[in-house]
Amino acid sequence: MTMKNYLYLIPVLLILFIVSACESDYRPMSIGQIDEVIVVMDSTEWDSDTALAIEETFGKAIETVPSYEPTYRLIFRDFSNNDQLDQLRESKNIIFASPIDAESNVGTFIRAVLSDEIEERVRSGESFAFPLEDRWVRDQWTLILASNDDQELSEKIRNSEESLVGHLMDREFERRIQEVYRRGEQVAISDSLWENHGWKVRMQHDYIETVDTTNVKVYRRALPDNDRWILAWWKDDVPNTDFIDDEWINATRDSLLQQYVQGTREGSYITTEYGRSVITKEMDLDSRLTGFETLGTWRMTNDFMGGPFVNFFYHDPETERLFMIEYGQFAPSVSKRRFVRQFRAMGRTFEADSTWNSPSETN
């Protein structure tokens, strides 16, 4: 089922004292890490099926990074007075979860936030998840989860994993964009790509171009402990995407990686690590473009190296052009989750010129 069936947006008129995130909003910023979620439940319910369902969704292991990392780092909290509640409400990401009629502090708080009308929607089973944006402080994501009992609530959470986690992930992508480009970006590179090749992505401030052909670009951010790169490829005269599937995407990626992203040892190059999960999904885009996102890990042939990658294919039906952008990282000593999310956000800045009519550039 879609997000419409699970996430009920509380009308603005039902939220007291809400302030929009604009220049007139002088409230403090939220506190906490972008990939950290505070889960507020009564302490007697931390071993409940609802708590387990939250761990299995928001705390689920990421399949496409080299070692174990959860989707989000969860911290369970309870409160016994208003001061503790006020501290919790400063959090960047916060979930309040409880049966709707529970007599706990959390249950009482949830009923105080929800209107009588929405409480009845919960009791009738129509809705159970209520996201709030910037409710108590700026840059805040809040989710209220409520149902009739523990079993019912846990089932609803599990059945709507994609929409619930996706809602927070979309907010994280917005935050990662700010994080990546706050120190500056190379607008000149993006402008050159647009003018000369009819497409662009936003380019972080310290990537350097290392490969430039008629239809391939490679940019590198080579640091001793965190090597990152971007591989871009494009092709004209592609009228549709009927041929695109997981096998074609990865075969095309591997062919380009072998040629353009090579190792220091003779005969070494990057290829997909098929012994681990490689996941491709079609993207839900609010534009004319069709998009495919692939997440997985890579390995270096003839060498002991590997890391995560994020790949995008975009198709523009108006110009009949196909584009590939791939982000990769080699950083064995650091957590990969943050950088993979940055790559996923950066790749979503892709744009294609709908008026492009230059002669075909083929490989």
C-alpha positions as CSV (number, residue, x, y, z in Angstrom):
1,M,0.0,0.0,0.0
2,T,1.1,3.6,-0.6
3,M,2.0,6.2,1.9
4,K,-1.4,7.8,1.5
5,N,-2.9,4.7,3.2
6,Y,-0.7,5.0,6.2
7,L,0.6,8.5,6.8
8,Y,-2.1,11.0,7.9
9,L,-0.9,14.6,7.8
10,I,-2.3,16.4,10.8
11,P,-4.0,19.7,9.5
12,V,-2.1,22.8,10.4
13,L,-5.1,24.2,12.2
14,L,-5.0,21.3,14.6
15,I,-1.5,21.9,15.7
16,L,-1.1,24.6,18.3
17,F,1.7,27.2,18.0
18,I,3.2,25.6,14.9
19,V,5.7,28.0,13.2
20,S,6.8,27.5,9.6
21,A,10.5,27.1,8.9
22,C,11.1,30.5,7.4
23,E,13.0,33.7,8.2
24,S,10.6,34.6,11.0
25,D,11.1,31.4,12.8
26,Y,13.5,32.2,15.7
27,R,13.1,28.9,17.5
28,P,16.3,26.9,18.2
29,M,17.5,24.2,15.9
30,S,16.9,20.6,16.7
31,I,19.5,18.5,18.5
32,G,21.0,15.2,17.4
33,Q,22.5,13.4,14.4
34,I,20.8,13.2,11.0
35,D,20.8,9.4,11.2
36,E,19.8,9.1,14.8
37,V,16.2,8.5,15.9
38,I,14.9,9.0,19.5
39,V,12.1,6.5,20.1
40,V,9.8,7.6,23.0
41,M,7.9,4.7,24.5
42,D,6.9,3.8,28.0
43,S,9.9,1.9,29.5
44,T,7.6,-1.1,30.2
45,E,7.0,-1.4,26.4
46,W,10.7,-1.4,25.3
47,D,10.4,-5.2,24.9
48,S,7.0,-5.1,23.2
49,D,6.2,-6.2,19.7
50,T,5.8,-2.5,18.7
51,A,9.4,-1.8,19.9
52,L,10.6,-4.8,17.9
53,A,8.7,-3.7,14.8
54,I,10.4,-0.2,15.0
55,E,13.8,-1.9,15.4
56,E,13.0,-4.2,12.4
57,T,12.1,-1.2,10.2
58,F,13.9,2.0,11.2
59,G,16.8,0.0,12.7
60,K,17.0,-2.7,10.0
61,A,20.5,-3.7,8.8
62,I,21.6,-2.0,5.6
63,E,22.2,-4.8,3.1
64,T,24.3,-2.8,0.7
65,V,27.3,-1.7,2.8
66,P,30.3,-3.9,3.5
67,S,29.7,-4.4,7.3
68,Y,26.8,-4.2,9.7
69,E,25.2,-0.7,10.0
70,P,21.5,-0.1,10.9
71,T,19.3,2.1,8.7
72,Y,19.0,4.4,11.6
73,R,20.6,4.4,15.1
74,L,17.7,4.0,17.5
75,I,17.8,5.3,21.1
76,F,14.8,4.4,23.3
77,R,13.7,6.9,25.9
78,D,10.9,7.5,28.4
79,F,10.0,10.6,30.4
80,S,8.5,11.1,33.9
81,N,8.2,14.9,34.0
82,N,7.8,17.9,31.8
83,D,11.4,18.8,31.9
84,Q,12.4,15.5,30.4
85,L,9.7,15.8,27.8
86,D,10.9,19.2,26.8
87,Q,14.4,17.8,26.3
88,L,13.1,15.0,24.1
89,R,11.1,17.5,22.0
90,E,14.4,19.2,21.0
91,S,15.5,16.1,19.1
92,K,16.1,16.1,15.4
93,N,14.3,12.8,14.7
94,I,11.7,11.6,17.2
95,I,9.1,8.8,17.3
96,F,6.3,8.7,19.9
97,A,4.7,5.2,20.0
98,S,1.9,3.9,22.2
99,P,-1.5,2.2,22.2
100,I,-4.0,5.1,21.9
101,D,-5.7,4.5,25.2
102,A,-2.6,3.6,27.2
103,E,-2.5,5.3,30.7
104,S,1.3,5.9,30.4
105,N,2.8,9.3,30.1
106,V,3.5,8.6,26.4
107,G,0.0,7.6,25.7
108,T,-1.4,10.6,27.5
109,F,1.0,12.9,25.6
110,I,-0.1,11.4,22.2
111,R,-3.8,12.0,23.0
112,A,-2.9,15.6,24.0
113,V,-1.3,16.1,20.6
114,L,-4.0,14.4,18.5
115,S,-7.4,15.9,18.0
116,D,-10.6,14.0,19.0
117,E,-11.3,13.4,15.3
118,I,-7.9,11.9,14.7
119,E,-8.1,9.8,17.9
120,E,-11.3,8.2,16.5
121,R,-9.5,7.5,13.2
122,V,-6.9,5.6,15.2
123,R,-9.5,3.6,17.1
124,S,-11.4,2.8,14.0
125,G,-8.2,1.5,12.3
126,E,-8.3,4.2,9.5
127,S,-4.9,5.7,10.5
128,F,-2.0,5.1,12.8
129,A,1.0,7.1,11.6
130,F,1.1,10.9,11.9
131,P,4.2,12.8,10.7
132,L,4.9,16.3,11.9
133,E,7.4,18.7,10.4
134,D,9.3,21.2,12.6
135,R,6.7,20.8,15.4
136,W,8.7,22.1,18.4
137,V,12.0,23.2,17.0
138,R,13.5,23.9,13.5
139,D,14.7,21.1,11.3
140,Q,12.7,18.4,13.1
141,W,11.1,15.2,11.9
142,T,8.5,13.7,14.3
143,L,6.3,10.6,13.8
144,I,3.5,9.7,16.1
145,L,2.5,6.0,16.0
146,A,-0.7,4.9,17.7
147,S,-3.2,2.1,17.4
148,N,-5.6,0.1,19.6
149,D,-3.0,-2.4,21.1
150,D,0.5,-3.6,20.8
151,Q,-0.1,-6.3,18.3
152,E,-2.2,-4.2,16.0
153,L,0.4,-1.3,16.0
154,S,3.3,-3.6,15.4
155,E,1.6,-5.2,12.4
156,K,0.8,-1.8,10.9
157,I,4.4,-0.7,11.3
158,R,5.8,-3.8,9.6
159,N,3.2,-3.7,6.8
160,S,4.1,0.0,6.0
161,E,7.9,-0.2,6.4
162,E,8.6,1.3,3.0
163,S,6.4,4.4,3.4
164,L,7.3,5.0,7.1
165,V,11.1,4.8,6.6
166,G,10.9,6.4,3.2
167,H,9.2,9.5,4.7
168,L,12.2,10.0,7.1
169,M,14.7,9.1,4.3
170,D,13.3,11.9,2.1
171,R,13.8,14.4,4.9
172,E,17.4,13.0,5.4
173,F,18.2,13.5,1.7
174,E,17.2,17.2,2.1
175,R,19.5,17.5,5.1
176,R,22.3,15.7,3.3
177,I,22.1,18.2,0.5
178,Q,22.7,21.0,2.9
179,E,25.5,19.0,4.6
180,V,27.3,18.3,1.4
181,Y,27.2,21.7,-0.2
182,R,27.4,24.0,2.9
183,R,31.2,24.4,2.5
184,G,30.7,25.3,-1.2
185,E,30.2,23.7,-4.5
186,Q,31.8,23.9,-8.0
187,V,29.0,25.7,-9.9
188,A,31.3,26.2,-12.8
189,I,31.5,22.4,-13.4
190,S,27.8,22.0,-13.3
191,D,27.3,24.9,-15.6
192,S,29.8,23.5,-18.1
193,L,28.1,20.1,-18.0
194,W,24.8,21.8,-18.8
195,E,26.1,24.0,-21.6
196,N,28.3,21.4,-23.3
197,H,26.5,18.1,-22.6
198,G,22.9,19.0,-21.7
199,W,22.8,17.6,-18.1
200,K,24.2,18.4,-14.7
201,V,24.5,17.4,-11.1
202,R,25.6,19.6,-8.2
203,M,29.3,19.1,-7.6
204,Q,30.9,19.2,-4.2
205,H,33.6,21.7,-3.6
206,D,36.7,19.5,-3.8
207,Y,36.2,16.9,-6.6
208,I,38.7,17.0,-9.4
209,E,38.1,15.9,-13.0
210,T,40.3,12.9,-13.9
211,V,38.7,11.6,-17.1
212,D,37.1,13.6,-19.9
213,T,35.9,11.9,-23.2
214,T,33.0,12.7,-25.5
215,N,30.5,10.9,-23.3
216,V,32.3,9.9,-20.1
217,K,33.5,12.0,-17.1
218,V,35.2,10.9,-13.9
219,Y,35.7,13.1,-10.9
220,R,37.7,12.2,-7.9
221,R,38.0,13.3,-4.3
222,A,41.1,11.5,-3.3
223,L,41.8,11.7,0.4
224,P,44.2,9.2,2.2
225,D,41.5,7.7,4.4
226,N,38.3,8.4,2.3
227,D,38.7,8.1,-1.4
228,R,35.5,9.0,-3.4
229,W,34.7,9.2,-7.1
230,I,31.9,10.0,-9.5
231,L,31.6,8.3,-12.9
232,A,29.2,9.8,-15.5
233,W,28.2,8.4,-18.9
234,W,25.6,9.3,-21.3
235,K,24.1,8.1,-24.6
236,D,21.8,9.7,-27.3
237,D,19.2,8.0,-29.5
238,V,17.6,5.9,-26.7
239,P,13.9,6.1,-27.3
240,N,12.7,4.1,-24.3
241,T,13.8,2.1,-21.3
242,D,12.2,-1.2,-22.2
243,F,15.5,-3.0,-22.2
244,I,16.6,-1.8,-18.8
245,D,16.7,-4.4,-16.0
246,D,19.0,-5.3,-13.2
247,E,21.2,-7.4,-15.4
248,W,21.6,-4.7,-18.0
249,I,22.3,-2.0,-15.5
250,N,25.1,-4.0,-13.7
251,A,26.6,-5.2,-17.0
252,T,26.8,-1.6,-18.3
253,R,28.2,-0.4,-15.0
254,D,30.9,-3.1,-14.9
255,S,32.0,-2.4,-18.4
256,L,32.4,1.3,-17.7
257,L,34.1,0.7,-14.4
258,Q,36.6,-1.7,-15.9
259,Q,37.6,0.9,-18.4
260,Y,37.6,4.1,-16.4
261,V,38.0,3.3,-12.7
262,Q,41.1,1.2,-12.4
263,G,43.4,0.2,-9.5
264,T,47.1,0.8,-9.0
265,R,48.1,-2.8,-9.7
266,E,48.4,-3.9,-13.3
267,G,45.1,-5.4,-14.5
268,S,43.1,-4.3,-11.5
269,Y,39.8,-2.5,-11.8
270,I,36.5,-2.1,-10.0
271,T,33.7,-4.5,-10.5
272,T,30.5,-5.3,-8.7
273,E,30.6,-7.6,-5.7
274,Y,27.8,-10.1,-6.6
275,G,28.4,-12.1,-3.4
276,R,26.5,-9.4,-1.5
277,S,23.2,-7.7,-2.1
278,V,22.8,-5.5,-5.2
279,I,19.4,-3.8,-5.1
280,T,17.8,-1.8,-8.0
281,K,14.6,0.1,-7.7
282,E,12.8,2.4,-10.1
283,M,12.6,5.9,-8.6
284,D,9.4,7.8,-8.0
285,L,10.3,11.1,-9.7
286,D,8.2,14.3,-9.9
287,S,9.5,15.0,-13.4
288,R,9.4,13.8,-17.0
289,L,12.5,11.6,-16.3
290,T,12.5,7.9,-15.6
291,G,15.1,6.9,-12.9
292,F,16.7,3.8,-11.6
293,E,18.8,3.6,-8.4
294,T,21.1,0.7,-7.6
295,L,22.8,0.2,-4.3
296,G,25.5,-2.4,-3.6
297,T,29.2,-3.0,-3.0
298,W,32.2,-3.1,-5.3
299,R,35.5,-5.0,-5.2
300,M,38.9,-4.4,-6.8
301,T,40.0,-7.3,-9.1
302,N,43.6,-8.5,-8.3
303,D,43.6,-6.5,-5.1
304,F,42.0,-6.6,-1.6
305,M,39.8,-3.5,-1.8
306,G,36.1,-2.8,-1.7
307,G,33.4,-0.4,-0.6
308,P,29.9,0.8,-1.3
309,F,28.5,2.3,-4.5
310,V,25.3,4.2,-5.5
311,N,24.3,4.2,-9.1
312,F,21.7,6.2,-11.0
313,F,20.3,5.7,-14.5
314,Y,18.1,8.5,-15.8
315,H,16.2,8.5,-19.1
316,D,14.7,11.6,-20.8
317,P,11.9,10.6,-23.2
318,E,11.8,14.1,-24.7
319,T,15.4,14.1,-25.9
320,E,15.7,10.3,-26.0
321,R,18.9,10.4,-23.9
322,L,20.1,8.0,-21.3
323,F,22.4,9.0,-18.4
324,M,24.4,7.2,-15.8
325,I,25.9,8.7,-12.6
326,E,27.8,6.4,-10.2
327,Y,29.3,7.3,-6.8
328,G,31.8,5.1,-5.1
329,Q,33.9,5.1,-2.0
330,F,37.0,3.4,-0.5
331,A,37.3,4.2,3.2
332,P,37.9,1.0,5.2
333,S,38.2,2.7,8.6
334,V,35.0,4.8,8.6
335,S,31.2,4.2,8.7
336,K,29.7,4.1,5.3
337,R,26.1,4.9,6.1
338,R,26.6,8.7,6.1
339,F,28.5,8.8,2.8
340,V,26.1,6.4,1.0
341,R,23.2,8.7,2.0
342,Q,25.2,11.7,0.8
343,F,25.7,9.9,-2.6
344,R,22.0,9.1,-2.8
345,A,21.2,12.8,-2.1
346,M,23.8,14.1,-4.6
347,G,22.5,11.8,-7.4
348,R,19.0,13.2,-6.9
349,T,20.3,16.7,-7.9
350,F,20.5,15.4,-11.5
351,E,18.9,17.5,-14.2
352,A,18.6,17.1,-18.0
353,D,18.0,19.8,-20.6
354,S,14.7,19.1,-22.3
355,T,15.7,21.3,-25.2
356,W,18.9,19.5,-26.0
357,N,19.3,18.8,-29.7
358,S,23.1,18.6,-30.2
359,P,24.5,15.9,-32.5
360,S,24.6,12.5,-30.8
361,E,27.6,11.6,-28.6
362,T,28.0,7.9,-28.6
363,N,30.5,5.6,-27.0
